């Protein structure tokens, strides 16, 4: 009787571990997605800053129009 109970207890513990491991894996995946989303948002913000900086340089530049045309006016983040 005692052995049967210990096997049952071990099986319950293994099942709990499996559930908690899958919950942990799901939480880690969710955190990774959130980090990726934050990184993408930061990249978009940085691209916008660079774009604005470049446009400001174009306006304040005293160079010829030809050299001003070589300045990047838009940057796309992949």
C-alpha positions as a printed Julia matrix, in Angstrom:
78×3 Matrix{Float64}:
  0.0    0.0     0.0
  2.78   2.37    0.94
  4.68   1.71   -2.3
  1.58   2.37   -4.35
  1.13   5.74   -2.62
  4.76   6.72   -3.23
  4.45   5.88   -6.94
  1.26   7.91   -7.11
  2.96  10.81   -5.31
  5.94  10.66   -7.68
  3.63  10.67  -10.68
  1.78  13.71   -9.31
  5.05  15.55   -8.71
  6.28  14.75  -12.22
  3.02  16.01  -13.68
  3.27  19.24  -11.67
  6.85  19.72  -12.81
  5.82  19.22  -16.42
  3.01  21.75  -16.08
  5.2   24.29  -14.32
  7.94  23.78  -16.93
  5.49  24.38  -19.77
  4.15  27.46  -17.98
  7.71  28.68  -17.51
  8.49  28.08  -21.2
  5.37  30.0   -22.19
  6.33  32.89  -19.91
  9.85  32.97  -21.36
  8.47  32.98  -24.9
  6.1   35.81  -24.0
  8.98  37.8   -22.47
 11.09  37.23  -25.59
  8.24  38.51  -27.78
  7.91  41.58  -25.56
 11.66  42.24  -25.76
 11.54  41.89  -29.54
  8.63  44.32  -29.67
 10.48  46.82  -27.49
 13.63  46.46  -29.59
 11.65  47.05  -32.78
 10.0   50.13  -31.28
 13.39  51.48  -30.17
 14.77  50.91  -33.67
 11.84  52.82  -35.19
 12.39  55.72  -32.76
 16.11  55.8   -33.54
 15.38  55.75  -37.29
 12.99  58.68  -36.85
 15.65  60.59  -34.89
 18.24  59.97  -37.59
 15.76  61.0   -40.27
 14.98  64.26  -38.45
 18.67  64.93  -37.85
 19.41  64.43  -41.55
 16.54  66.7   -42.61
 17.74  69.39  -40.22
 21.23  69.17  -41.72
 19.74  69.56  -45.19
 17.97  72.76  -44.2
 20.93  74.31  -42.4
 23.56  73.25  -44.93
 25.26  76.02  -46.92
 26.64  73.6   -49.5
 25.54  73.35  -53.11
 22.29  71.61  -53.96
 24.23  68.8   -55.6
 26.04  67.82  -52.39
 22.82  68.25  -50.4
 21.16  65.68  -52.65
 23.68  63.09  -51.45
 22.45  63.32  -47.84
 20.05  60.54  -46.86
 16.52  61.79  -46.33
 14.94  58.56  -45.21
 16.19  55.44  -43.52
 14.3   52.18  -43.49
 14.81  49.7   -40.68
 14.49  46.07  -41.65
